Amino acid sequence: KVTEIYEGTSEIQRIVIGRSLGK
């Protein structure tokens, strides 16, 4: 369900989430 979260977030939030995940 990670894809659902990514689709519901903005580009900036995607980067923040990516760093949080360690990617």
mmCIF entry with sequence, helices, sheets and N, C-alpha, C, O atoms, coordinates in Angstrom:
data_MODEL
# 
_entry.id   MODEL 
# 
_entity.id                         1 
_entity.type                       polymer 
_entity.pdbx_number_of_molecules   1 
# 
_entity_poly.entity_id                      1 
_entity_poly.type                           'polypeptide(L)' 
_entity_poly.nstd_linkage                   no 
_entity_poly.nstd_monomer                   no 
_entity_poly.pdbx_seq_one_letter_code       KVTEIYEGTSEIQRIVIGRSLGK 
_entity_poly.pdbx_seq_one_letter_code_can   KVTEIYEGTSEIQRIVIGRSLGK 
_entity_poly.pdbx_strand_id                 A 
# 
loop_
_entity_poly_seq.entity_id 
_entity_poly_seq.num 
_entity_poly_seq.mon_id 
_entity_poly_seq.hetero 
1 1  LYS n 
1 2  VAL n 
1 3  THR n 
1 4  GLU n 
1 5  ILE n 
1 6  TYR n 
1 7  GLU n 
1 8  GLY n 
1 9  THR n 
1 10 SER n 
1 11 GLU n 
1 12 ILE n 
1 13 GLN n 
1 14 ARG n 
1 15 ILE n 
1 16 VAL n 
1 17 ILE n 
1 18 GLY n 
1 19 ARG n 
1 20 SER n 
1 21 LEU n 
1 22 GLY n 
1 23 LYS n 
# 
_struct_asym.id          A 
_struct_asym.entity_id   1 
# 
loop_
_struct_conf.conf_type_id 
_struct_conf.id 
_struct_conf.pdbx_PDB_helix_id 
_struct_conf.beg_label_comp_id 
_struct_conf.beg_label_asym_id 
_struct_conf.beg_label_seq_id 
_struct_conf.pdbx_beg_PDB_ins_code 
_struct_conf.end_label_comp_id 
_struct_conf.end_label_asym_id 
_struct_conf.end_label_seq_id 
_struct_conf.pdbx_end_PDB_ins_code 
_struct_conf.beg_auth_comp_id 
_struct_conf.beg_auth_asym_id 
_struct_conf.beg_auth_seq_id 
_struct_conf.end_auth_comp_id 
_struct_conf.end_auth_asym_id 
_struct_conf.end_auth_seq_id 
_struct_conf.pdbx_PDB_helix_class 
_struct_conf.details 
_struct_conf.pdbx_PDB_helix_length 
HELX_P HELX_P1 AA1 VAL A 2  ? GLU A 7  ? VAL A 2  GLU A 7  1 ? 6  
HELX_P HELX_P2 AA2 GLU A 11 ? LEU A 21 ? GLU A 11 LEU A 21 1 ? 11 
# 
_struct_conf_type.id          HELX_P 
_struct_conf_type.criteria    ? 
_struct_conf_type.reference   ? 
# 
loop_
_atom_site.group_PDB 
_atom_site.id 
_atom_site.type_symbol 
_atom_site.label_atom_id 
_atom_site.label_alt_id 
_atom_site.label_comp_id 
_atom_site.label_asym_id 
_atom_site.label_entity_id 
_atom_site.label_seq_id 
_atom_site.pdbx_PDB_ins_code 
_atom_site.Cartn_x 
_atom_site.Cartn_y 
_atom_site.Cartn_z 
_atom_site.occupancy 
_atom_site.B_iso_or_equiv 
_atom_site.pdbx_formal_charge 
_atom_site.auth_seq_id 
_atom_site.auth_comp_id 
_atom_site.auth_asym_id 
_atom_site.auth_atom_id 
_atom_site.pdbx_PDB_model_num 
ATOM 1  N N  . LYS A 1 1  ? 0.838  -1.204 0.000  1.00 0.00 ? 1  LYS A N  1 
ATOM 2  C CA . LYS A 1 1  ? 0.000  0.000  0.000  1.00 0.00 ? 1  LYS A CA 1 
ATOM 3  C C  . LYS A 1 1  ? 0.871  1.251  0.000  1.00 0.00 ? 1  LYS A C  1 
ATOM 4  O O  . LYS A 1 1  ? 0.381  2.357  0.228  1.00 0.00 ? 1  LYS A O  1 
ATOM 5  N N  . VAL A 1 2  ? 2.156  1.071  -0.255 1.00 0.00 ? 2  VAL A N  1 
ATOM 6  C CA . VAL A 1 2  ? 3.058  2.227  -0.313 1.00 0.00 ? 2  VAL A CA 1 
ATOM 7  C C  . VAL A 1 2  ? 2.727  3.075  -1.531 1.00 0.00 ? 2  VAL A C  1 
ATOM 8  O O  . VAL A 1 2  ? 2.840  4.300  -1.491 1.00 0.00 ? 2  VAL A O  1 
ATOM 9  N N  . THR A 1 3  ? 2.318  2.420  -2.614 1.00 0.00 ? 3  THR A N  1 
ATOM 10 C CA . THR A 1 3  ? 2.004  3.153  -3.840 1.00 0.00 ? 3  THR A CA 1 
ATOM 11 C C  . THR A 1 3  ? 0.833  4.095  -3.614 1.00 0.00 ? 3  THR A C  1 
ATOM 12 O O  . THR A 1 3  ? 0.809  5.198  -4.160 1.00 0.00 ? 3  THR A O  1 
ATOM 13 N N  . GLU A 1 4  ? -0.144 3.668  -2.810 1.00 0.00 ? 4  GLU A N  1 
ATOM 14 C CA . GLU A 1 4  ? -1.305 4.518  -2.534 1.00 0.00 ? 4  GLU A CA 1 
ATOM 15 C C  . GLU A 1 4  ? -0.870 5.784  -1.817 1.00 0.00 ? 4  GLU A C  1 
ATOM 16 O O  . GLU A 1 4  ? -1.377 6.870  -2.097 1.00 0.00 ? 4  GLU A O  1 
ATOM 17 N N  . ILE A 1 5  ? 0.074  5.640  -0.888 1.00 0.00 ? 5  ILE A N  1 
ATOM 18 C CA . ILE A 1 5  ? 0.556  6.798  -0.134 1.00 0.00 ? 5  ILE A CA 1 
ATOM 19 C C  . ILE A 1 5  ? 1.300  7.748  -1.075 1.00 0.00 ? 5  ILE A C  1 
ATOM 20 O O  . ILE A 1 5  ? 1.139  8.965  -0.988 1.00 0.00 ? 5  ILE A O  1 
ATOM 21 N N  . TYR A 1 6  ? 2.114  7.187  -1.973 1.00 0.00 ? 6  TYR A N  1 
ATOM 22 C CA . TYR A 1 6  ? 2.893  8.017  -2.893 1.00 0.00 ? 6  TYR A CA 1 
ATOM 23 C C  . TYR A 1 6  ? 1.981  8.775  -3.841 1.00 0.00 ? 6  TYR A C  1 
ATOM 24 O O  . TYR A 1 6  ? 2.250  9.928  -4.177 1.00 0.00 ? 6  TYR A O  1 
ATOM 25 N N  . GLU A 1 7  ? 0.898  8.130  -4.276 1.00 0.00 ? 7  GLU A N  1 
ATOM 26 C CA . GLU A 1 7  ? -0.014 8.796  -5.208 1.00 0.00 ? 7  GLU A CA 1 
ATOM 27 C C  . GLU A 1 7  ? -0.765 9.932  -4.529 1.00 0.00 ? 7  GLU A C  1 
ATOM 28 O O  . GLU A 1 7  ? -1.208 10.874 -5.185 1.00 0.00 ? 7  GLU A O  1 
ATOM 29 N N  . GLY A 1 8  ? -0.904 9.836  -3.208 1.00 0.00 ? 8  GLY A N  1 
ATOM 30 C CA . GLY A 1 8  ? -1.673 10.846 -2.489 1.00 0.00 ? 8  GLY A CA 1 
ATOM 31 C C  . GLY A 1 8  ? -0.806 11.968 -1.940 1.00 0.00 ? 8  GLY A C  1 
ATOM 32 O O  . GLY A 1 8  ? -1.296 12.852 -1.237 1.00 0.00 ? 8  GLY A O  1 
ATOM 33 N N  . THR A 1 9  ? 0.498  11.931 -2.265 1.00 0.00 ? 9  THR A N  1 
ATOM 34 C CA . THR A 1 9  ? 1.394  12.955 -1.739 1.00 0.00 ? 9  THR A CA 1 
ATOM 35 C C  . THR A 1 9  ? 1.992  13.791 -2.862 1.00 0.00 ? 9  THR A C  1 
ATOM 36 O O  . THR A 1 9  ? 1.965  13.386 -4.024 1.00 0.00 ? 9  THR A O  1 
ATOM 37 N N  . SER A 1 10 ? 2.520  14.936 -2.524 1.00 0.00 ? 10 SER A N  1 
ATOM 38 C CA . SER A 1 10 ? 3.126  15.808 -3.521 1.00 0.00 ? 10 SER A CA 1 
ATOM 39 C C  . SER A 1 10 ? 4.562  15.378 -3.783 1.00 0.00 ? 10 SER A C  1 
ATOM 40 O O  . SER A 1 10 ? 5.086  14.507 -3.089 1.00 0.00 ? 10 SER A O  1 
ATOM 41 N N  . GLU A 1 11 ? 5.200  15.981 -4.776 1.00 0.00 ? 11 GLU A N  1 
ATOM 42 C CA . GLU A 1 11 ? 6.569  15.601 -5.125 1.00 0.00 ? 11 GLU A CA 1 
ATOM 43 C C  . GLU A 1 11 ? 7.515  15.838 -3.958 1.00 0.00 ? 11 GLU A C  1 
ATOM 44 O O  . GLU A 1 11 ? 8.391  15.016 -3.685 1.00 0.00 ? 11 GLU A O  1 
ATOM 45 N N  . ILE A 1 12 ? 7.339  16.961 -3.271 1.00 0.00 ? 12 ILE A N  1 
ATOM 46 C CA . ILE A 1 12 ? 8.218  17.275 -2.138 1.00 0.00 ? 12 ILE A CA 1 
ATOM 47 C C  . ILE A 1 12 ? 8.038  16.243 -1.042 1.00 0.00 ? 12 ILE A C  1 
ATOM 48 O O  . ILE A 1 12 ? 9.012  15.770 -0.457 1.00 0.00 ? 12 ILE A O  1 
ATOM 49 N N  . GLN A 1 13 ? 6.787  15.894 -0.766 1.00 0.00 ? 13 GLN A N  1 
ATOM 50 C CA . GLN A 1 13 ? 6.526  14.909 0.291  1.00 0.00 ? 13 GLN A CA 1 
ATOM 51 C C  . GLN A 1 13 ? 7.104  13.560 -0.099 1.00 0.00 ? 13 GLN A C  1 
ATOM 52 O O  . GLN A 1 13 ? 7.542  12.805 0.770  1.00 0.00 ? 13 GLN A O  1 
ATOM 53 N N  . ARG A 1 14 ? 7.114  13.239 -1.395 1.00 0.00 ? 14 ARG A N  1 
ATOM 54 C CA . ARG A 1 14 ? 7.689  11.964 -1.845 1.00 0.00 ? 14 ARG A CA 1 
ATOM 55 C C  . ARG A 1 14 ? 9.159  11.901 -1.487 1.00 0.00 ? 14 ARG A C  1 
ATOM 56 O O  . ARG A 1 14 ? 9.654  10.863 -1.047 1.00 0.00 ? 14 ARG A O  1 
ATOM 57 N N  . ILE A 1 15 ? 9.867  13.025 -1.676 1.00 0.00 ? 15 ILE A N  1 
ATOM 58 C CA . ILE A 1 15 ? 11.298 13.059 -1.358 1.00 0.00 ? 15 ILE A CA 1 
ATOM 59 C C  . ILE A 1 15 ? 11.496 12.864 0.138  1.00 0.00 ? 15 ILE A C  1 
ATOM 60 O O  . ILE A 1 15 ? 12.381 12.121 0.562  1.00 0.00 ? 15 ILE A O  1 
ATOM 61 N N  . VAL A 1 16 ? 10.668 13.535 0.938  1.00 0.00 ? 16 VAL A N  1 
ATOM 62 C CA . VAL A 1 16 ? 10.781 13.420 2.396  1.00 0.00 ? 16 VAL A CA 1 
ATOM 63 C C  . VAL A 1 16 ? 10.514 11.985 2.828  1.00 0.00 ? 16 VAL A C  1 
ATOM 64 O O  . VAL A 1 16 ? 11.227 11.439 3.670  1.00 0.00 ? 16 VAL A O  1 
ATOM 65 N N  . ILE A 1 17 ? 9.482  11.376 2.247  1.00 0.00 ? 17 ILE A N  1 
ATOM 66 C CA . ILE A 1 17 ? 9.145  9.986  2.588  1.00 0.00 ? 17 ILE A CA 1 
ATOM 67 C C  . ILE A 1 17 ? 10.281 9.071  2.155  1.00 0.00 ? 17 ILE A C  1 
ATOM 68 O O  . ILE A 1 17 ? 10.641 8.140  2.876  1.00 0.00 ? 17 ILE A O  1 
ATOM 69 N N  . GLY A 1 18 ? 10.840 9.330  0.994  1.00 0.00 ? 18 GLY A N  1 
ATOM 70 C CA . GLY A 1 18 ? 11.938 8.505  0.487  1.00 0.00 ? 18 GLY A CA 1 
ATOM 71 C C  . GLY A 1 18 ? 13.119 8.529  1.439  1.00 0.00 ? 18 GLY A C  1 
ATOM 72 O O  . GLY A 1 18 ? 13.730 7.495  1.707  1.00 0.00 ? 18 GLY A O  1 
ATOM 73 N N  . ARG A 1 19 ? 13.440 9.713  1.950  1.00 0.00 ? 19 ARG A N  1 
ATOM 74 C CA . ARG A 1 19 ? 14.563 9.812  2.898  1.00 0.00 ? 19 ARG A CA 1 
ATOM 75 C C  . ARG A 1 19 ? 14.212 9.103  4.194  1.00 0.00 ? 19 ARG A C  1 
ATOM 76 O O  . ARG A 1 19 ? 15.075 8.499  4.831  1.00 0.00 ? 19 ARG A O  1 
ATOM 77 N N  . SER A 1 20 ? 12.952 9.176  4.583  1.00 0.00 ? 20 SER A N  1 
ATOM 78 C CA . SER A 1 20 ? 12.529 8.522  5.825  1.00 0.00 ? 20 SER A CA 1 
ATOM 79 C C  . SER A 1 20 ? 12.641 7.008  5.694  1.00 0.00 ? 20 SER A C  1 
ATOM 80 O O  . SER A 1 20 ? 12.956 6.314  6.661  1.00 0.00 ? 20 SER A O  1 
ATOM 81 N N  . LEU A 1 21 ? 12.377 6.498  4.482  1.00 0.00 ? 21 LEU A N  1 
ATOM 82 C CA . LEU A 1 21 ? 12.445 5.051  4.260  1.00 0.00 ? 21 LEU A CA 1 
ATOM 83 C C  . LEU A 1 21 ? 13.888 4.585  4.135  1.00 0.00 ? 21 LEU A C  1 
ATOM 84 O O  . LEU A 1 21 ? 14.175 3.392  4.227  1.00 0.00 ? 21 LEU A O  1 
ATOM 85 N N  . GLY A 1 22 ? 14.796 5.537  3.925  1.00 0.00 ? 22 GLY A N  1 
ATOM 86 C CA . GLY A 1 22 ? 16.206 5.174  3.825  1.00 0.00 ? 22 GLY A CA 1 
ATOM 87 C C  . GLY A 1 22 ? 16.665 5.119  2.383  1.00 0.00 ? 22 GLY A C  1 
ATOM 88 O O  . GLY A 1 22 ? 17.824 4.804  2.110  1.00 0.00 ? 22 GLY A O  1 
ATOM 89 N N  . LYS A 1 23 ? 15.762 5.424  1.450  1.00 0.00 ? 23 LYS A N  1 
ATOM 90 C CA . LYS A 1 23 ? 16.140 5.431  0.038  1.00 0.00 ? 23 LYS A CA 1 
ATOM 91 C C  . LYS A 1 23 ? 16.565 6.843  -0.353 1.00 0.00 ? 23 LYS A C  1 
ATOM 92 O O  . LYS A 1 23 ? 16.927 7.082  -1.505 1.00 0.00 ? 23 LYS A O  1 
# 
